[in-house]
Amino acid sequence: MNPSKTVQVQLTRFFAVSAERVFDAWLSPETLGRWMWGPGVRDEEVLHLRLDARVGGGFSFLVRRKGQDIDHIGTYLEIARPQRLVFTWAIREETMSEENISRVTLDFRPKDSGCELTLTHVMSDTWAEYADRTQAGWATMLTTLARELTGEAPRHG
């Protein structure tokens, strides 16, 4: 991905739980199925949530929406619990071109009685028209994650 031709979406949220708990929620298929995917988040059916949580390992989150199977895939590039998690993000059917593979960076910082998470999603400018939808999708998922971990919505940073 050419850095000069990218679009960046960034969100910062405070969670009233430890950075370790928020970090771990990104690497547990069982937990992911409660906050990132499935009917609790949007109108979809989870077909499988598979991951190999190691640098160089990958994931496949296959869901069915409106009769269409969508496989969200990626590779873990950096795993530094509980400070940082970096992975690629793509739809399997669209990965023929590098411009269709984006990068998500999660930075976790202890703050007050919990932690602050900054999510940065960098994608090719080919996807610029989807930036608002991408931001809204991550915002929904982070709100659902906060409810999963604490029973309440996160504070916007």
C-alpha positions in Angstrom: 0.0 0.0 0.0 1.5 3.3 -1.1 1.4 5.5 2.1 0.8 8.7 0.1 -2.4 7.2 -1.3 -4.1 6.1 1.9 -7.1 7.0 4.0 -7.0 6.7 7.8 -9.9 6.1 10.2 -9.1 6.6 13.9 -11.1 6.2 17.0 -10.1 6.5 20.7 -12.2 5.0 23.5 -11.8 4.7 27.2 -12.7 1.3 28.8 -13.3 0.9 32.5 -11.3 -2.4 32.6 -7.6 -3.2 32.3 -5.7 -3.0 29.0 -5.1 -6.8 29.3 -8.9 -7.5 29.3 -9.5 -5.3 26.3 -6.5 -6.7 24.5 -7.5 -10.3 25.1 -11.0 -9.7 23.8 -9.4 -9.2 20.3 -7.8 -12.7 20.4 -10.5 -14.9 21.8 -13.0 -16.4 19.2 -15.6 -16.9 21.9 -15.4 -13.2 23.0 -15.2 -11.9 19.4 -18.4 -13.7 18.7 -20.2 -11.6 21.3 -18.9 -8.1 20.4 -17.5 -8.0 16.9 -19.7 -10.5 15.0 -23.1 -12.0 15.0 -26.7 -11.0 15.7 -25.7 -9.0 18.9 -23.9 -6.5 16.6 -25.7 -6.7 13.3 -28.0 -8.8 11.3 -25.7 -11.7 10.4 -25.0 -15.3 11.2 -21.5 -16.4 12.3 -20.3 -19.4 10.3 -16.8 -19.5 11.9 -14.3 -17.4 13.9 -10.8 -18.9 13.5 -7.6 -17.3 14.5 -3.9 -18.2 15.1 -2.9 -15.5 17.6 0.8 -15.2 16.9 2.9 -12.9 14.7 2.6 -14.3 11.2 -0.6 -16.2 12.2 -3.9 -15.4 10.6 -7.6 -15.1 11.1 -10.7 -15.9 9.2 -14.1 -14.5 10.4 -16.7 -15.9 8.1 -20.2 -14.4 8.4 -23.4 -14.6 6.3 -25.2 -11.3 5.7 -28.3 -11.2 3.6 -27.6 -14.6 2.1 -24.0 -13.6 1.2 -20.9 -15.2 2.8 -18.2 -12.7 3.7 -14.9 -13.9 5.0 -12.9 -11.2 6.8 -9.3 -12.3 6.8 -5.9 -11.0 8.0 -2.5 -11.7 9.4 -1.1 -10.7 12.8 1.9 -8.4 12.2 2.6 -7.4 15.8 1.3 -8.8 19.2 2.7 -6.9 22.2 0.2 -7.7 25.0 -1.2 -5.5 26.4 0.2 -2.4 24.6 -0.2 -3.0 20.8 -1.9 -5.3 18.3 -1.4 -4.8 14.5 -3.0 -6.9 11.8 -4.0 -6.7 8.1 -7.7 -6.6 7.3 -9.4 -7.7 4.0 -12.3 -9.6 2.5 -11.1 -12.9 1.1 -12.9 -12.4 -2.2 -11.2 -9.0 -2.7 -7.6 -9.8 -1.8 -6.3 -10.2 -5.3 -4.9 -6.7 -5.2 -2.7 -5.2 -2.5 -4.9 -2.0 -2.4 -7.7 -4.2 -1.0 -5.6 -5.2 2.1 -5.7 -2.6 4.9 -3.9 -2.4 8.2 -5.4 -2.0 11.7 -3.3 -0.9 14.6 -4.6 -1.0 18.2 -2.7 0.9 20.8 -3.7 0.3 24.5 -2.7 2.8 27.2 -3.5 2.4 30.9 -5.5 5.4 32.0 -7.4 6.2 35.2 -9.0 3.0 36.4 -9.0 1.4 33.0 -7.4 1.9 29.6 -7.6 4.0 26.5 -7.7 2.2 23.1 -6.8 4.0 19.9 -7.8 2.1 16.8 -6.2 3.2 13.5 -7.4 1.7 10.3 -5.3 2.6 7.2 -6.6 1.7 3.8 -5.9 2.5 0.2 -7.6 5.7 -1.0 -9.5 3.4 -3.4 -11.7 2.8 -0.4 -12.1 6.5 0.6 -15.8 6.4 0.0 -16.1 3.7 2.7 -14.2 5.6 5.3 -17.3 6.9 7.1 -18.9 3.5 7.0 -15.7 1.9 8.3 -15.5 4.4 11.2 -19.2 3.8 12.1 -18.6 0.0 12.0 -15.7 0.2 14.4 -17.6 2.6 16.6 -20.5 0.1 16.9 -18.1 -2.8 17.6 -16.2 -0.8 20.3 -19.5 0.1 22.0 -20.5 -3.5 21.9 -17.1 -4.5 23.3 -17.5 -2.1 26.2 -20.9 -3.6 27.0 -19.4 -7.1 26.8 -16.6 -6.2 29.2 -18.3 -3.9 31.6 -22.0 -3.7 31.0 -21.7 -0.1 29.8 -20.7 2.0 26.7 -17.2 3.4 26.4 -16.4 7.1 26.8 -15.2 8.8 23.6 -11.6 10.0 23.9 
